[in-house]
Amino acid sequence: MEPAPLYNDIAEGPGDAAAFWIRAGDGVRLRIAVWGAQGARATVLLFPGRTEYAEKYGRAAADLAARGFATVAVDWRGQGLADRLHDDPILGHVDRFDAYQRDVEAVTRAAAALGLPRPFHLLAHSMGGCIGLRALHGGLDVASAVFTAPMWGIRMTPLMRPAAWMISAASRPLGLGGRVTPGRGGDAYVMASSFEENELTADPEMFGYMRRQIAARPEMALGGPSLTWLHEALRETRALVRMAPPAVPALTYLGSEERIVCPNAIRTLKGAWAAGTLREVAGARHEVMMEGAATRARVFDETAEHFTRHATPPRPLPARGDADALRA
């Protein structure tokens, strides 16, 4: 594990920040950011969505640190400062969705090696919610989970869905899987969209926060997904909603103005989740952690209460070696 860059000036995270390069089992280089480890009573494994990067969650890490939690955020393969997987670095691409589980394994190994306080809890957004749910089925070592707008289905019109399946499935045998999904631009969404038309947040200040980050560090930008990514995502979400939910206690947030992931898929899965609770947030769009101050305070207060209620002491002693880097 080697030190990696972390742009805390644009992240606005806690001051005790550190970042590391880690390797997935297949050799892909990833980046993790760690905030709030000093004095924390538990650790949040934060799984970002598609296009995202660790710095986007600096403010979230500060909110969690104020409530006693360390945060580990990851740059998934193909985005942020992790290895890009396509000749066109702006294209969101992955050959197989289960490759993200190698990233999950690398993150959990790193968190353990750094001696971060247990229990671990999962906080997963959008695509990270899809990856996180699969990881829970695979026995991810967390005491509880919180999902925000999880991608358990992709929002499409009834006419678009069969077309998306057909086009994305045909793209691979035709050698077109590396093409961008039709209707998705090659630019970062927050730079290509005005605040008025954006589907992420109803809060102009938080939209500006996201825009300032990409303006300052354009190398972290990601555009639309490839047709292969789309086909893999459709297959993975279909499989997950057909599985019985895991026994992990889970709290899920869904904005009333959600336009990116499928609300019906979320409601259906949560309805079958015996240990799950769904909270719908009036007026919120896709990013409930990046709405106005009142919404953010509510979400982080409830998230902290959920994690605390499902804590599983005792806390292990920190490991030697890399843990020292967090105290430097």
N, C-alpha and C positions, 0 to 999 in steps of 0.2 A: 504494500500500500504506500503510495507516494503522494506528497502534497500536490494539490491542484489549485488553479486560480479560483477565487470566489470574489465576485464584485459586490461586496456588501454595501458600497455607497449607493448603488441603485436598488439593492434588495431591501435596504432599511431593516435588516434583521438585528437580532441581539449582537452585542459587541464581541461575545466569546464565540466567534465564528471560525470554522475550519472547513476545508474541502480536501478531498482525496480522490486520486485515480484508483479505480478498482477494475478487476477483470472478471468478466463472466466466464463460465465454464468452457465456452467455445472460443475464448480469446478476445472477444469484443471489449474494447475499453469503455468504461462508464465513468461518470463522476458522481460523487455524493457530496452534499453539504451538510454540516452538523452545526446546529445552533443550540444554545441554552443548556449545555451539558452540565455546567457548574451548578451544583445544588439541586438538580432536578430529581424528582421522585419516581419518574417513569419516562419512557421514550416513545415518541410517536414516529412510526414509519410512514412517511408522507409519499404517496404514489401520485404523481402529477398526471395530467391528461395529455392527449396528443398535442403536439407543437410546443409543449411547455418545457421549462428548465428550472433549476433549483432557485435561482434568484427571484422568480415570480412569487415564491412563498416566503420571502423574508419577513414581510409584515405578519403573515400567519404564524411563523415561528416566534415572532415577538409576542403575539397574543397567547400562544401556547406556553412560552417561557414565563409570562406573567402569572400563569395558572399552575406552574410547577412542572412543566413537561419539556424535555429535550426533543428536538426534531431532527430527523434524518430525511432529507429529500434527495431524490435520484434524478439524474438525466438518463432517461431510457435510451437504449440503443437507437441510433438514427435521429436523435434530436438533442437540443442543447449543445453542450460541448463533448458529448459522447461521440464515438465513431459513427459517422454517417455511412449508410449502407447502399447508397446509389451514387452513380457518377454525377448526378445532379444533386448537390447537397441540400437544395431547398425543397426537394421532393420528400414527403413523408412516406417511408417505405420500410417494409419488413417482409421477408419471404414466408415466414410462418409465425402465427401468433403465439404458439407455445414457446418460441424463443424468448419472449419476455419473462418466462418463468426462470430462465437462467439468470436474468438480471435480478429477479427477486431473491434467488439463492445467494447471489453475490452481495446484495445489500444486507441481508440478514447475517451473513458471515462477517461482513465488515463491522456491523453494529456490535456483534459479540466481541470481535477482536479489539474494538475500541473501548470495551468495558462500559458501554452505555448502560444506564440504570434500567433494570427490569421492574415491572413487566413491560413488554412491548405492546403497543396498540397500533392499529392500522387506521390511517386517515387517507381516503382514496377519492380522487376526483375524476369524473368522466371516464376516459379510456383507462385511467388508473383504477377505476372501480371495476372494470371488466377484468383487468389483470389481477386485482386484489381478490375478487370473488373466486377466480380460478385457483389462486394461491391458498385461500382458505380451504377449498376442497382438497388441496394437496397437503394440508396439515401445517400451514403457516403458523409459526409460534407467536401468536398474539393472544392477549386476554380478551380483547373486544375490538370492534370495528365501527367506524363511522364512514359513511359514503355521502358524497355530495354530487348530485346529478350523475349517477353512475351510468356508464354506457353498457346497459344490459339490453339495449336495442338502439338502433339508429332511427331518428325520426325521418320518415318519408311519407309521401302521399301513397294511396293505394295503387296508383298507376306507376309511380316511380319504383316501388319495391321489386316487382318482377323484372323490370328493366335493369335495375342495379344488379340483381342476381345473375341475369343472363349475360350482361356485358362483362361483368367482372369475372365470371366463370370462364367465358370464352377468351378472355384476354391472355391467359397463360399459354394455352396450346397455340395461340396465334402469335406468340412472342411479343405481346403488347402489355404485359403485366406491369412493366416499368413506366407506363404512361400515366400522366396525372388523370384523376377521375374527372370526367366531363362536368363542367360547371364550377370546378374548384380552381381558383387562381393560383399563380405561382408565388404570390407575395404573402407575407405574414398578415393574418387576418386583421390584427389591430391597426396595422398601417394602411391596409386597403379599405377599411371601413370607417365611416364617420361615427361619432358617438351616437347620433340620432338613429342610425340604422343597425348598430351593433347588437348582437344577440347574447353578449356575455354578461353585461352589468348595466343596471339602471343608474349607477352612481358615476357622475362625470369625473370626479377626482380619482377614483380607482381605475377608470378607463385611461386617464392620463398617466397614472403610475405604470400601467402595462405598456403604454406607448413609449414613455420615456426610456424604459429598459431596452426595447428593441432599437430605438434610435441611438442609444449609447453603445449597444453591443449587437450590431446587425448580424454577427456571426452566429448568434443563438436563434435567429429566426428560422421558421419552417413554414412552408406553403402547404398546398393541398396534398391529399394522400394519393398514393399510386392505386391503380386498379387491383393489384395484388393485395395491398393492404386492405382495400375495401372488401374483397372476397374473403380474406381471412377473418376480418372483423364480423362480417355477416355470419360466417360459419361458427365462430366462437360464441357470439351472443345467442344464436339459436340453440347451441348446445347447452349453454349455461342456464337459460330459462327453463329448460326441460329437466334439469336436475333438481333433486330435493335440496332445499337450502341447508347450509351447514348449521351446526349447533352453536356457533360463536354468537354472543350477544351483539346485535348490530343496530345502529341508528342511521337512518337515511333521510337526507334532505332533498326536496324537489321544489324548484321555484314554480310559481303559478304561470310564469311567462316563458317556460322552457320551450326552446325551438330547435335544439341540437340533438339531444338524445330522446328516446321514446318514453314518454311518461307512462303509457299503458304497460310497457314491459316492466317498469319499476314497480308500479302498483300491483301487477300480477305476482311478481316474485316476492315482494314484501308481504303480500297477503298470505303466502304460503310459509313464511319464515316465522316459526314459532317463537324464536328468540329475537325477533326483529320489530322495529318501530319505524313508521314512516311519518315525517313531519313536512307538510307542505307550507311553503313560505309565500304569503301573498305579496305580489309585486316584484318578486325576485326573478331574475333571468337564469342563465346557466351557472353563474359563479356566485353561490351564496356566501362564500368566504370573501368575496370581493364586491359586496354590495355596500350600502351606506353603513355608517357607524353603528346605528341601532341594530340592524340585522346582523352585522358581524359580531357585536357583543353578545347577542342572543345565541348565535350559532356556537361561538367558542365557549360561552358559559355552559351551554347544554352538553357540548362535546366533552368538556373537562369533567362535568358531573357524571357523564356516562362512563368515561374512562376510570374515574375514581371509584365508582360503584362496582366496577368489575376488575379492580386491582387484585393482583395475586402475589403478595409478599412471600418470602423475604427477597430483598435486593442483593444480588451477588456482588462480591468485591470486584473492582475494576481489574481488567487484564493488564499486564505490564506491556511495555513497548509502545504500541501505537497510542495507547491511552494517554501517554505522557504528552503527546502532541496537542491534545485538547486543553492541557493546562498551561501550555506555553504562552 
